[in-house]
Amino acid sequence: MVAAVFHLPEEHKEEAKDAKTSAPKPALKVVTPPPSTPSRASSRIAQRFVLPVLAPVLGIALLIGVWALLTQKGGGPFPTPAATFDAAVKLFSDPFYKNGPNDVGIGWNILNSLQRVGLGFGLAALVGIPLGFAIGRFGFLAQMLNPLISLLRPVSPLAWLPIGLLAFKSADPAAIWTIFICSIWPMILNTAQGVQRVPQDYLNVARVLNLSEWKVITKILFPAVLPYMLTGVRLSVGTAWLVIVAAEMLTGGVGIGFWVWDEWNNLNVQHILIAIFVIGIVGLLLEQFLMLIARRFSHD
């Protein structure tokens, strides 16, 4: 049986070709995202703007509400929120008055405490950050100093105050010494940890290029260690502000710690509560400022 083979004429071939090319193609289905509904947009606004403000306000309102509930009967030694607020308005109406060497406004007390913190913290940074670089860079130095740091770091801040009074014979240098010795440890440990976490490949390249130790520190180690170093600085400034209040209570003079102790001797509980809020707010502002700097450098 012979299969029949049919051949189209040339004109029919052209017609079939034209029909194939002119056949309508299936339309592409374009998927468009659903329009943003008002509820979705409002939830986005709430997450970005409302919640970061509303949540802290609710927390503060809860604290004041519990405080008012506990003091609603009155007559006790603990003042009400309204009485404390009135005392704060009167206190901050003239925060920089001077009636004598030890009778000054709360503004001068805060500035004196910040000055002591700045001096002690600055000295700790000048010593602690280079020492942290050296400990992280040289293994022998780390093995030699790590036991000493582990021994001295847990010592209470107030235990260092008599040493400062014995050495400096004055209250102000003793308080600065206490801040220095207590805020140096976070900077040493965090800086050393950052140096130890630098990839070894970077140091191998520096060795191949025959870079000096100064260039290794400034060009390789410092940019890599900067986030760790700023974390240590933030922890240290919190410790310094924490220590100064206790140190000033014992040493006296002009400062927020001494002011709290003096108000306790006068049985002025309202001013003590105001000082607690002031100490917390100043410490929070210091920490937020350093976190802003750390975020700025970490983004770079």
C-alpha positions in Angstrom: 0.0 0.0 0.0 1.5 3.3 -1.1 0.9 6.4 1.0 -0.4 9.3 -0.9 1.5 12.5 -0.6 -0.4 15.8 -1.2 1.4 19.0 -2.0 -0.3 22.3 -1.6 0.1 24.8 -4.4 2.3 27.8 -3.7 -0.6 30.2 -3.4 -2.2 28.1 -0.7 1.0 27.9 1.2 1.2 31.7 1.3 -2.5 31.9 2.5 -1.8 29.5 5.3 1.3 31.4 6.4 -0.6 34.7 6.4 -3.5 33.1 8.3 -1.1 31.8 11.0 0.7 35.2 11.4 -2.6 37.2 11.4 -4.3 34.9 14.0 -5.1 36.8 17.2 -2.7 36.2 20.0 -4.0 35.5 23.5 -4.1 38.7 25.6 -1.7 39.0 28.5 -3.4 39.1 31.8 -2.1 42.1 33.8 -2.3 41.7 37.5 -2.7 45.1 39.2 -2.2 45.3 43.0 -5.3 46.1 44.9 -5.7 49.7 45.8 -4.7 50.6 49.4 -7.7 50.7 51.5 -8.2 53.5 54.1 -7.9 50.9 56.9 -4.6 49.7 55.6 -3.3 53.3 55.2 -4.4 54.2 58.7 -2.8 51.2 60.2 0.5 52.1 58.5 0.2 55.7 59.9 -0.5 54.2 63.4 2.6 52.0 63.2 4.9 54.8 62.2 3.7 57.8 64.1 0.9 57.1 66.6 2.2 54.0 68.4 5.7 55.3 69.2 4.1 58.3 70.9 0.9 56.7 72.3 2.6 53.7 74.0 5.0 55.8 76.2 2.2 58.2 77.0 0.0 55.3 78.2 2.9 54.0 80.3 3.4 57.3 82.0 -0.4 57.7 82.5 -0.5 54.2 84.1 2.3 55.2 86.5 0.6 58.4 87.5 -2.7 56.7 87.8 -1.3 54.0 90.2 0.5 56.8 92.1 -2.7 58.8 92.4 -4.7 55.7 93.5 -2.2 54.9 96.2 -2.2 58.5 97.6 -5.8 59.4 97.1 -6.7 59.4 100.8 -3.9 61.8 101.6 -2.4 62.6 105.0 0.5 60.2 104.6 4.2 61.0 104.0 3.9 60.3 100.3 2.7 63.3 98.3 0.1 63.1 95.5 0.9 63.7 91.8 -0.8 67.0 91.9 1.1 68.3 94.9 4.4 67.1 93.3 3.6 68.8 90.0 2.9 72.1 91.8 6.2 71.8 93.6 8.0 71.1 90.3 6.4 74.2 88.7 7.6 76.3 91.6 11.1 74.7 91.6 11.7 75.1 87.9 10.3 78.7 87.8 13.8 79.8 89.0 16.2 76.8 88.6 19.4 79.0 88.6 19.1 81.0 91.7 22.0 81.5 94.1 21.6 82.2 97.8 25.0 81.0 99.0 27.7 78.5 98.2 25.5 75.5 98.9 22.0 76.9 98.4 21.6 77.0 94.6 18.8 76.1 92.2 18.3 72.6 90.8 19.7 73.8 87.4 23.2 74.5 89.0 23.1 71.1 90.7 22.4 69.3 87.4 25.2 71.2 85.6 27.7 70.5 88.4 26.9 66.8 88.3 27.2 66.7 84.5 30.5 68.5 84.8 31.9 65.8 87.1 30.5 63.1 84.9 32.1 64.7 81.8 35.5 64.8 83.5 35.4 61.3 84.8 33.9 59.8 81.7 36.4 61.7 79.4 39.4 60.4 81.4 38.0 56.9 81.2 37.6 57.2 77.5 41.2 58.5 77.1 42.5 55.5 79.0 40.0 52.7 78.3 39.6 52.9 74.5 43.4 52.7 73.7 43.8 50.0 76.4 40.9 48.0 74.8 42.7 48.3 71.4 45.9 47.0 72.9 44.2 44.1 74.7 42.4 43.0 71.6 45.5 43.4 69.4 48.1 41.6 71.5 47.3 38.2 73.0 50.0 38.4 75.7 48.6 41.7 77.0 45.1 40.2 77.1 46.3 37.2 79.1 48.1 39.5 81.5 45.3 42.0 82.1 42.1 40.0 81.8 42.4 38.5 85.3 42.8 42.0 86.8 39.8 43.3 84.9 37.7 40.3 86.0 38.8 41.0 89.6 38.2 44.7 89.7 35.2 45.1 87.5 32.5 43.7 89.9 33.6 46.0 92.8 30.9 48.3 93.9 31.3 52.0 92.9 31.1 53.2 96.4 34.0 51.0 97.5 36.3 53.1 95.3 35.2 56.4 96.9 37.3 56.1 100.1 40.3 55.3 98.0 39.7 58.6 96.1 39.2 60.6 99.3 42.4 59.1 100.7 44.4 59.8 97.6 43.1 63.3 96.6 42.0 64.7 100.0 39.1 66.4 98.4 35.5 65.5 97.5 35.4 66.6 93.9 38.4 64.7 92.7 37.3 61.7 94.7 33.9 61.7 92.9 35.6 62.1 89.5 37.9 59.2 90.4 34.9 57.0 91.3 33.3 57.8 87.9 36.5 57.1 86.1 37.2 53.7 87.6 33.6 52.5 87.2 33.0 53.7 83.7 36.3 52.5 82.2 35.4 48.7 82.1 32.7 48.7 79.5 34.9 50.7 77.1 37.9 48.4 77.6 35.8 45.2 77.2 33.7 46.3 74.2 36.7 47.8 72.3 38.8 44.6 72.9 35.9 42.4 71.8 35.5 44.5 68.6 39.3 44.2 67.8 39.2 40.5 68.3 36.3 40.1 65.9 38.0 41.8 63.0 38.4 39.1 60.2 41.9 37.7 60.1 41.9 38.2 56.3 42.1 42.0 56.8 45.1 41.7 59.0 46.8 39.3 56.5 46.3 41.8 53.7 47.9 44.5 55.9 50.8 42.2 56.6 51.3 41.5 52.9 51.2 45.3 52.2 53.7 45.8 55.0 51.5 48.4 56.7 52.7 50.0 59.9 50.9 49.4 63.2 49.5 52.9 63.2 48.0 52.4 59.7 46.6 49.0 60.7 44.8 50.7 63.7 43.5 53.7 61.8 42.7 52.2 58.4 41.5 48.7 59.4 40.8 48.3 63.1 39.2 51.6 63.9 36.4 51.5 61.3 35.6 47.9 62.2 35.7 48.4 65.9 33.7 51.7 66.0 30.3 50.2 66.6 31.6 48.1 69.5 33.4 51.1 70.9 30.3 53.3 70.8 28.3 50.6 72.6 30.9 50.6 75.3 30.8 54.4 75.5 27.0 54.3 75.8 27.1 51.7 78.6 29.9 53.7 80.4 28.0 57.0 80.3 25.0 55.3 81.9 27.2 53.9 84.6 28.8 57.3 85.2 25.5 59.0 85.6 24.4 56.3 88.0 27.5 56.5 90.1 27.6 60.3 90.5 24.3 60.4 92.4 25.6 58.0 95.0 29.0 59.6 95.2 27.6 63.1 95.7 25.3 61.9 98.5 28.5 61.0 100.5 30.8 63.7 99.4 28.5 66.7 99.6 28.9 70.0 97.7 26.7 71.1 94.8 25.2 68.3 92.7 22.0 66.5 92.1 23.0 63.6 94.5 23.8 66.0 97.3 20.6 67.9 96.6 18.5 64.7 97.0 20.2 64.0 100.3 19.8 67.5 101.5 16.0 67.4 100.7 15.8 64.1 102.6 17.3 65.8 105.6 14.6 68.5 105.3 11.9 65.8 104.9 10.9 67.3 101.5 9.7 64.2 99.8 8.2 66.2 96.9 11.6 67.4 95.8 13.1 63.9 96.2 10.5 62.6 93.7 11.2 65.5 91.4 14.9 64.7 91.5 14.2 61.0 90.7 12.3 62.1 87.5 15.1 64.6 86.7 17.9 62.0 87.1 16.0 59.6 84.9 15.3 62.1 82.2 18.9 63.4 82.0 20.2 59.8 81.9 17.7 58.9 79.1 18.7 62.0 77.1 22.4 61.1 77.4 21.8 57.5 76.3 19.6 58.6 73.4 22.2 61.1 72.2 24.9 58.4 72.2 22.6 55.9 70.5 21.9 58.5 67.8 25.7 58.9 67.2 26.2 55.1 67.2 23.4 54.7 64.6 24.9 57.4 62.5 28.3 55.8 62.3 26.8 52.3 61.9 24.9 53.4 58.8 28.1 54.7 57.3 
